Amino acid sequence: MPTVVGLRGAVDRFPPGTRLLVDGDGGRVEALGARAGEESVA
């Protein structure tokens, strides 16, 4: 199960129901469908 911990503000950045891509190896989380310049955090 991919996991990223300690992502400050995740609840504010990603509203309920947002589908996410979680890269546990790289520590990245981004909203699916995000385009360049949109919400992506590392």
PyMOL commands that set and color helices and strands:
alter all, ss='L'
color gray80, all
select helices_A, chain A and resi 10-13
alter helices_A, ss='H'
color red, helices_A
select strands_A, chain A and resi 20-23+28-31+40-41
alter strands_A, ss='S'
color yellow, strands_A
deselect
rebuild
show_as cartoon
